[in-house]
């Protein structure tokens, strides 16, 4: 099979096209013929490398995968050859107390497709069968592939970590990103009032099309929030940009508010006045991924038309390096999807 693999960290050129043996399934695994694989910032970190974190090189990146079951192992009962499936991107041991409680994303053995085992930048991928989710109806592969990681991340941040409630005011940063565009929709689905930041007028218009009550640039966003909330501030700030916005995010919160973060694309080191946290009784919450059960719920809502994947463009997998460059330049609104 053809695959794009990283042997050493670096610029997009380290994504090497290779011909590899077709994979075979273990007893509890399935082989998926990849029909679409969406990009995430995780793919960039896998390619670039992260200080202090060791990736199992060489590795095929790509965690958002949709395709057709080609073959299954001997004990697999939840899928058969020919099934259309989307892959839950995270996997765990499945037996510890956290997994048994539905908190599989907190398992000590938790991993992500394309980060801790080979992912979807290829023609065929081998996955644990428990990660297979039937695609509802006739949703195209390119659309459903844009769902799992960003909607799971946003859902867990807002619903599970922040306990989002109807009537909450929510500020979503970088609404043009995959996770930001998912967060706007999830917050509106739960009856929140949503403000969004985005870098261009075109992206801000698209954020409002997704349901944001208003959108503005990053310049003076604290003042923009105060103006729209009668100086009260918001209940929740959806953070994933890091150092460029974090201090302002804390200042944008109402008393008792919470900021939840899943990333640091603009930098990981932040500085803020700690007195702001305890005087206003603020909460700072971290979040990574979410449970497999949440992915099932999200896919169901997509099938019902209540959540909609946002695809900026579909590109051939042979243009994977170009796709990485576009994502690093933040040219897209929503997701870039690769097809073999």
CORHUFEN-V489653 format. One record per residue. RES is the residue in three letters. PSI is psi in radians with two decimals (* if undefined). Layout:
RES & PSI
RES & PSI
//
This chain:
UNK & 2.76
UNK & 2.43
UNK & 2.78
UNK & 2.07
UNK & 2.58
UNK & 2.13
UNK & -0.49
UNK & 2.61
UNK & 2.59
UNK & -2.74
UNK & 3.11
UNK & -0.42
UNK & -0.29
UNK & -0.15
UNK & 1.80
UNK & 2.28
UNK & 2.25
UNK & 2.79
UNK & 2.08
UNK & 2.78
UNK & 2.51
UNK & 2.40
UNK & 2.73
UNK & 2.54
UNK & 2.51
UNK & 3.10
UNK & -0.61
UNK & 0.42
UNK & 2.94
UNK & 2.64
UNK & 2.18
UNK & 2.24
UNK & 1.98
UNK & 2.17
UNK & -0.42
UNK & 2.52
UNK & 2.08
UNK & 2.59
UNK & 2.66
UNK & 2.82
UNK & -0.44
UNK & -0.66
UNK & -0.65
UNK & -0.72
UNK & -0.70
UNK & -0.73
UNK & -0.79
UNK & -0.61
UNK & 2.68
UNK & 2.16
UNK & 2.26
UNK & -0.07
UNK & 2.33
UNK & 2.12
UNK & 2.57
UNK & 1.37
UNK & 2.59
UNK & 2.65
UNK & 2.57
UNK & 1.99
UNK & 3.12
UNK & 1.89
UNK & -0.30
UNK & 1.72
UNK & 2.36
UNK & 2.53
UNK & -2.77
UNK & 2.36
UNK & 2.17
UNK & -0.70
UNK & 2.70
UNK & 2.73
UNK & 3.01
UNK & -0.42
UNK & 0.09
UNK & 2.22
UNK & -0.18
UNK & 0.10
UNK & 2.78
UNK & 2.86
UNK & 2.35
UNK & -0.25
UNK & 2.45
UNK & 2.15
UNK & 2.70
UNK & 2.61
UNK & 2.21
UNK & 2.17
UNK & -0.37
UNK & 2.55
UNK & 2.72
UNK & -3.07
UNK & -0.53
UNK & -0.05
UNK & -0.27
UNK & 3.06
UNK & -0.62
UNK & -0.78
UNK & -0.72
UNK & -0.40
UNK & 0.01
UNK & 0.12
UNK & 0.85
UNK & -0.41
UNK & -0.19
UNK & 0.02
UNK & 2.47
UNK & -0.41
UNK & 0.27
UNK & 2.40
UNK & 2.99
UNK & 2.39
UNK & 2.37
UNK & -0.06
UNK & -0.78
UNK & -0.10
UNK & 2.86
UNK & 2.43
UNK & -2.51
UNK & 0.14
UNK & 1.07
UNK & 3.13
UNK & -0.60
UNK & 2.40
UNK & 2.49
UNK & 2.17
UNK & 2.62
UNK & 2.34
UNK & -0.44
UNK & -0.21
UNK & -0.11
UNK & 2.29
UNK & 2.17
UNK & 2.43
UNK & 2.18
UNK & 2.35
UNK & -2.38
UNK & 0.54
UNK & 2.25
UNK & 2.61
UNK & -0.70
UNK & -0.51
UNK & -0.86
UNK & -0.49
UNK & -0.37
UNK & 0.05
UNK & -0.93
UNK & -1.10
UNK & -0.83
UNK & -0.71
UNK & -0.66
UNK & -0.82
UNK & -0.86
UNK & -0.72
UNK & -0.83
UNK & -0.69
UNK & -0.86
UNK & -0.82
UNK & -0.83
UNK & -0.80
UNK & -0.78
UNK & -0.15
UNK & 0.91
UNK & 2.35
UNK & 2.66
UNK & 2.40
UNK & -0.19
UNK & 2.56
UNK & 2.26
UNK & 2.31
UNK & 2.13
UNK & 2.04
UNK & 2.61
UNK & 1.02
UNK & -0.25
UNK & -0.20
UNK & 2.93
UNK & -0.85
UNK & -0.57
UNK & -0.75
UNK & -0.54
UNK & -0.71
UNK & -0.71
UNK & -0.82
UNK & -0.75
UNK & -0.73
UNK & -0.74
UNK & -0.65
UNK & -0.56
UNK & 0.19
UNK & 0.42
UNK & 2.83
UNK & 2.27
UNK & 2.25
UNK & 2.58
UNK & 2.58
UNK & 2.58
UNK & 2.76
UNK & -0.36
UNK & 2.80
UNK & -0.64
UNK & -0.74
UNK & -0.63
UNK & -0.65
UNK & -0.70
UNK & -0.61
UNK & -0.70
UNK & -0.58
UNK & -0.55
UNK & -0.20
UNK & -0.14
UNK & 2.39
UNK & -0.52
UNK & 2.84
UNK & 2.61
UNK & 3.00
UNK & 3.10
UNK & -0.40
UNK & 2.15
UNK & 0.58
UNK & -0.47
UNK & -0.79
UNK & -0.64
UNK & -0.69
UNK & -0.83
UNK & -0.69
UNK & -0.69
UNK & -0.26
UNK & 0.32
UNK & 0.72
UNK & 0.05
UNK & -0.76
UNK & 3.01
UNK & 2.79
UNK & -0.58
UNK & 2.35
UNK & 2.18
UNK & 1.81
UNK & 2.40
UNK & 0.15
UNK & -0.52
UNK & -2.33
UNK & -0.54
UNK & -0.44
UNK & -0.22
UNK & -0.80
UNK & -0.75
UNK & -0.55
UNK & -0.74
UNK & -0.70
UNK & -0.35
UNK & -0.15
UNK & 2.52
UNK & 2.92
UNK & 2.34
UNK & 0.11
UNK & 2.96
UNK & 2.43
UNK & 2.30
UNK & 2.35
UNK & 2.50
UNK & 0.02
UNK & 3.11
UNK & 0.97
UNK & -0.45
UNK & 0.02
UNK & 2.52
UNK & -0.30
UNK & 2.19
UNK & 2.71
UNK & 2.29
UNK & 2.86
UNK & 1.99
UNK & -0.47
UNK & -0.54
UNK & -0.62
UNK & -0.86
UNK & -0.50
UNK & -0.58
UNK & 0.11
UNK & 0.86
UNK & 2.75
UNK & 2.35
UNK & 2.05
UNK & 2.36
UNK & 2.69
UNK & 2.35
UNK & 2.13
UNK & -2.52
UNK & -3.08
UNK & 2.78
UNK & -0.57
UNK & -0.62
UNK & -0.64
UNK & -0.74
UNK & -0.75
UNK & -0.75
UNK & -0.81
UNK & -0.65
UNK & -0.76
UNK & -0.62
UNK & -0.75
UNK & -0.53
UNK & -0.07
UNK & 0.20
UNK & -0.37
UNK & 2.45
UNK & 2.17
UNK & 2.50
UNK & 1.87
UNK & 2.08
UNK & -0.80
UNK & 2.73
UNK & 2.29
UNK & 2.65
UNK & 2.54
UNK & -0.42
UNK & -0.30
UNK & 0.44
UNK & -0.67
UNK & -0.76
UNK & -0.70
UNK & -0.72
UNK & -0.74
UNK & -0.70
UNK & -0.73
UNK & -0.70
UNK & -0.50
UNK & -0.02
UNK & 0.76
UNK & -0.28
UNK & 2.76
UNK & 1.99
UNK & -2.39
UNK & 2.53
UNK & 2.25
UNK & 2.33
UNK & 2.47
UNK & 2.40
UNK & *
//
